[in-house]
Amino acid sequence: MQRNAFPIWPLPLAIVAALVVATHLAWWLSIRDGHIESCIPYLEGCTSISRAARHGLGNHLFRLLVLPCALLVFLHWWLAGRWLQLRGGSGRMMIVLGAVAALALAVYATFLGTEGEIYRFLRRHGVVVYFGCSYLAQLLFLRRARLTGPVDPVARRAMPVICVAMLALGLLHVALAALISGSELQDRLENVFEWHLGVLLVAWFAAHARLWWRDDYRLQPVRG
């Protein structure tokens, strides 16, 4: 491995940092400025991520961090496909899903805080497409990686656990929605699920960073 090759593992860690800082900074600023009530959304479900980042300075900082992060998400999945190719695998459909997820995240962040039915539609479906395509890309990565040879044992155990936890959250959400549809409790539980789903997505990128760190995955510089 050439010494001047760039290590890739800091990229998914940058995604982790951007999403964590953007979400929690916007949440804190919205509480400080009186836009949302003060509580612990992971437990009480008092607000969604979107509502916490919809107003004032928190909205501007959220978009400032998340829009570049969408590009990092695309680069992450493109590099994941390249990593699979270097190991004799294929990840073209995974890259497509990752690109759609990155675009959906950019659309969601762009129109967060705007008014109007069209913008509301773009925000709502943007976040759904982001979560959904990200999850499918994760599943494809796990399937392809398993066929290309051994990987770091910690990441190999952590990534499927994260995917199973995401699926369990989704199934629990559907079940509770059928039982308590239309109630205030449903809204609060949906908010709780959203925050925890965000944590799991961030955990995936952290596990991916470890995988590439242990694998010493690097990008060779382009020579002129």
C-alpha positions in Angstrom: 0.0 0.0 0.0 1.4 3.4 -1.0 2.1 5.8 1.8 0.5 8.7 0.0 -2.8 6.8 -0.4 -5.7 8.4 1.5 -7.4 6.4 4.3 -11.2 6.2 3.7 -12.4 5.4 7.3 -12.6 9.1 8.3 -15.3 9.7 5.7 -18.1 7.7 7.5 -16.9 9.2 10.7 -17.4 12.7 9.2 -21.0 11.6 8.4 -21.5 10.6 12.0 -20.2 13.9 13.3 -22.2 16.0 10.9 -25.5 14.2 11.5 -25.1 14.1 15.3 -24.0 17.7 15.6 -26.6 19.0 13.2 -29.5 17.2 14.9 -28.6 17.9 18.5 -27.5 21.5 17.9 -30.7 22.3 16.2 -32.7 20.6 19.0 -30.8 22.6 21.7 -31.2 25.9 19.8 -34.9 25.3 19.3 -35.4 24.7 23.0 -33.3 27.8 23.9 -35.4 30.0 21.5 -38.7 28.6 22.7 -39.7 26.8 19.5 -40.1 23.4 21.1 -40.6 22.2 24.7 -37.7 21.1 26.8 -37.6 17.3 27.1 -35.6 14.2 26.2 -37.0 13.2 22.7 -35.5 9.8 22.9 -37.7 8.9 25.8 -40.6 11.3 25.8 -41.2 11.8 22.0 -42.0 15.5 22.6 -40.7 16.5 19.1 -39.6 15.0 15.9 -36.2 15.6 14.3 -37.8 17.7 11.6 -39.7 19.9 14.1 -36.6 20.3 16.2 -34.7 21.6 13.2 -37.4 23.6 11.5 -37.1 27.0 13.1 -34.7 29.9 13.5 -31.0 29.6 13.8 -31.2 25.8 14.4 -32.8 25.4 10.9 -30.0 27.3 9.2 -27.2 25.4 11.0 -29.0 22.1 10.4 -29.1 22.7 6.6 -25.5 24.1 6.6 -24.3 20.8 8.0 -26.7 18.3 6.4 -26.5 19.5 2.8 -22.7 18.8 2.5 -23.3 15.6 4.5 -25.6 14.4 1.7 -22.6 14.5 -0.7 -20.5 12.6 1.8 -23.3 9.9 2.0 -23.1 9.5 -1.8 -19.3 9.3 -1.7 -19.6 6.7 1.1 -21.7 4.4 -0.9 -19.7 4.9 -4.1 -16.5 4.0 -2.1 -18.4 1.0 -0.6 -19.0 -0.3 -4.1 -15.4 0.2 -5.0 -14.3 -1.7 -1.9 -16.5 -4.6 -2.9 -15.0 -4.5 -6.4 -11.5 -4.6 -5.1 -12.5 -7.8 -3.2 -14.0 -9.4 -6.3 -17.6 -8.4 -5.6 -20.2 -6.1 -7.1 -22.2 -3.3 -5.7 -23.8 -1.4 -8.5 -27.4 -1.6 -7.2 -26.1 -0.6 -3.7 -24.5 2.5 -5.2 -27.8 3.4 -6.9 -29.7 3.1 -3.7 -27.0 5.1 -1.9 -27.2 7.8 -4.5 -31.0 8.0 -4.1 -30.7 8.1 -0.3 -28.1 11.0 -0.6 -30.4 12.9 -3.0 -33.4 12.4 -0.7 -31.4 13.7 2.3 -30.4 16.8 0.3 -34.1 17.4 -0.7 -35.2 16.9 2.9 -32.6 19.4 4.2 -33.2 21.9 1.5 -37.0 22.3 2.1 -37.0 21.8 5.8 -38.5 25.0 7.4 -40.3 26.1 4.2 -44.1 26.4 3.8 -46.5 25.0 1.3 -48.0 21.7 0.3 -45.4 20.9 -2.3 -42.5 21.5 0.1 -44.2 19.5 2.8 -44.6 16.6 0.4 -40.9 16.8 -0.6 -39.8 16.9 3.1 -42.0 14.0 4.1 -41.1 11.8 1.3 -37.5 12.9 1.3 -36.9 11.5 4.8 -38.9 8.3 4.1 -36.9 7.6 0.9 -33.6 8.4 2.7 -34.3 5.9 5.5 -35.7 3.3 3.2 -32.9 3.4 0.5 -30.2 3.6 3.2 -31.6 0.4 4.8 -31.7 -1.4 1.5 -28.2 -0.3 0.6 -27.1 -1.7 4.0 -28.6 -5.0 3.4 -27.0 -5.3 -0.1 -23.7 -4.3 1.4 -23.9 -7.1 4.0 -24.9 -9.7 1.4 -22.1 -8.7 -1.0 -19.4 -8.3 1.7 -20.2 -11.8 3.1 -19.4 -13.3 -0.4 -16.1 -11.5 -0.8 -14.2 -12.9 2.1 -13.5 -12.3 5.8 -14.0 -8.9 7.4 -13.4 -7.3 10.8 -15.3 -9.5 13.3 -16.6 -6.5 15.3 -18.0 -4.8 12.3 -19.3 -8.2 11.0 -21.3 -8.6 14.2 -22.4 -5.0 14.7 -23.8 -4.3 11.2 -26.4 -7.1 11.1 -27.4 -6.2 14.7 -28.0 -2.7 13.5 -30.1 -3.8 10.6 -32.2 -6.2 12.7 -32.8 -3.4 15.2 -34.0 -1.1 12.5 -36.3 -3.7 11.2 -37.7 -4.4 14.7 -38.3 -0.6 15.1 -40.2 -0.5 11.8 -42.4 -3.6 12.7 -43.1 -2.2 16.2 -44.1 1.1 14.7 -46.6 -0.6 12.3 -48.1 -2.7 15.1 -48.5 0.3 17.4 -49.9 2.4 14.7 -52.6 -0.1 14.1 -53.5 -0.3 17.8 -53.4 3.4 18.8 -53.9 5.2 15.5 -54.8 8.8 15.7 -53.9 9.3 19.3 -51.4 11.7 20.9 -49.5 8.6 22.2 -49.0 7.5 18.6 -47.4 10.8 17.7 -45.1 10.6 20.6 -44.1 7.0 19.9 -43.4 7.9 16.2 -41.1 10.7 17.4 -39.3 8.3 19.7 -38.9 5.8 16.9 -37.6 8.4 14.6 -34.8 9.5 17.0 -33.8 5.9 17.7 -33.8 5.1 14.0 -31.5 8.1 13.4 -29.1 6.7 16.1 -29.1 3.3 14.3 -28.2 4.9 11.0 -25.4 6.8 12.6 -24.2 3.6 14.3 -24.0 2.0 10.8 -21.6 4.6 9.6 -19.5 4.2 12.7 -19.3 0.5 12.2 -18.4 1.0 8.6 -15.6 3.4 9.6 -14.2 0.6 11.8 -14.5 -1.9 9.0 -12.5 0.2 6.6 -10.0 1.2 9.3 -9.3 -2.5 10.1 -9.2 -3.3 6.4 -6.8 -0.4 5.8 -9.0 0.7 2.9 -7.3 3.6 1.0 -7.9 5.6 -2.1 -4.9 6.0 -4.4 -4.3 9.6 -5.5 -4.8 10.4 -9.2 -1.5 11.0 -10.9 -1.2 13.7 -13.4 
